[in-house]
Amino acid sequence: MIKINRNGEMEFNQNEVSYFATVSNFKRPTVTAEDLSDSYEKMLDELNYSDSVAHIVNIRAVGKYIYFDYVQNETSSFQTIRSFPFEKQMQFFRSLVDIGKLQKEKGTQILWKTDNFLISHEEGNERIKAILHSFGDFKVYDNTDEFVGVRKIILSALTKLNNITGKPNRADFINKSDEVISFAEELFTSNDLNDIELVIQAKLDEFERQREEREEEERLKLEEKSNKKGKFFNKKKTKLKEDTPKRLSSKEYLKQNLNKSVESNSDKPKKKFSLANIKKWLFSSPLNMGIFIVALLVMFLLVNTIASNSSGKSEDEKQLKQERKVKNETLNVYQEYINGNKKKAHDKFANMKYNELPTKEDKKIYVKWLIEDEKYTRALKLDNDVAYELGNKINKDNIDDIKKINGNNSNKVLTFFIASYDKDFQTQIDLANDVNLKDENVANKLAQAYTLSNQEDEFESFIKKQEKELDSDDKALKNLHSTKQYYSNEKMEYEDDKKEMDKAKKEVSEKSKAVDKAKSKDKSKAKDDLKNAREQLKSAEDKYDESYNEILNTTSNEAIEN
């Protein structure tokens, strides 16, 4: 049993793990197991049941304690990673980056302590898993950001230290090889989680290249050995006894029959080897003709097979050589980036062919760098989902460029985001079926469009249509229901402010007419009344603008319950 998360404790029993703490360790001391179960289900759905975290199978109350029960088959404690070869450790470190991304993108705080991690040995899905993370009323007593957290856990895996407070000494490392120390140095020169991901990917690519080189060397050795063995047995061949029957190929049979024909006629005057004689032999019997045709076919197939194998082998070797070249170039790009030459790395990568990149991760980084370098058109051609990332980054400095890229509204997703920026709410509503409503930002912007264009009934109809087409637990439906509920409450204040503004406008109109109709003795008072009405209108308009912008500037994190 270990102490963890301030006043909590964790116990391990074979494949079962339990965390428990008193209710005072939670945000609300009145929280119940049922409350926690509900909020955990919502969070798990939000995380798309990610493999990066261990899943709670039961939440129960025992006296003043709340228990979280886990069942983790094929797992071991985090400390076991220290005995793995460096190459295998690197594969697990990549899954740590996934945990860091989960914290960054979903806003759930991970407890960055070594005791909070398990090693999963599930076949085909070996990875590191986090046990405790924040949700609902469950609080994680740790405010470590994902970059520092991931780096700290990686260094703990490479050293004998359970708590990393600074840069470890060489003596602290379990494997003190230059390769490991160099990797640790690169971690310390990293600036963010993306840098760590690149350092790991570069190392994995290097291992892959080395493995392929070893396999190629082994293949060549076996090939050489096989050739030598073939030559040896060729030398050892002996003649078969004359009385031993021998199966002959068509080619050999033809040769033997030709020899016999020559021998049987040896006592006759020798004929000249001529086309006429060959024709005479061929047409002397059907068997001779058949043997000749079969022999020709065999020789033709043999020549073609040799040529094909030679060509295929040549093409395979050429392809392998090209793949190794691309991997080396990719590795060099990452090394440039890690060494601080980020622009040079970006430029080198941009000059490489996207389709030849070794892995999906390499392709993601390639597209990400194109976006960072504002090469939007090229990025869009390579990955359709880039439109969502671009849409979320629209601002006054790049809106004109993005509109140019989206000439003739060629990309419906970009058109949706541009319409949101321009407050063209009807265009957003018209494109509702062409965008991914599982994206929280998209669902939020669509709800804002319906709300601020006073189309709540139409929004309700749209949601009902989606309910017929989607599963009840679909993320898109969850987003739509959450945003509708949120803006229904927010709209009350907005509508009140709009009524006050409309009333003030009417008052100004009436006072303006009164000034025109007033007699000279009443003119001064009428003008004062108009001035007051205009001041009230200005105040009402400011208040309306405030509530309008409050809706328009609401983020998806505020509008969608997690």
Buried (B, 14 or more C-beta within 10 A) or exposed (E): EEEBBEEBBBEBEEEEBBBBBEBEBBEEEEBBBEBBBEBBBBBBEBBEEBBBBBBBEEBBBEEEBBBBBBBBEEBEEBBEBBEBEBBEBBBBBBBBBBBBBBBBEBEBBBBBBBBBBBBBEEEEEBBBBBBBBBBBBBBBBBEBBBBEBBBBBBBBBBBEBEEBEEEBEEEBBEBEEEEBBEBBEBBEEBEEBBBBBBBBBBBBBBBBBEEBEEEBEEEEEEEEEEEEEEEEEEEEEEEEEEEEEEEEEBBEBBBEBBEEEEEEEEEEEEEEEEEEEEEEBEEEEEEBEEBBEBBEEBEEEEEEEEEEEEEEEEEEEEEBEEBBEBBEBBBBBBBBBBEEBBEEBBBBBBEBEBEBBBBEBBBBBBBBBBBEBEBBEBBBEEBEEBBBBBBEEBEEEBBEBBBEBBEEBEBBBBBBBBBBBEBBBEBBBBBBEEBBBBBBBBBBBBBBBBBBBEBBEEBEEBBEEBBEEBEEEBBBBBBBBBBBBBBBEBBEBBBEBBEBBEEBBEBBEEBBEBBEEBEEEEEEEBBEBBEEBBEBBEEBBEBBEEBBEEBBEBEBEEBBBB
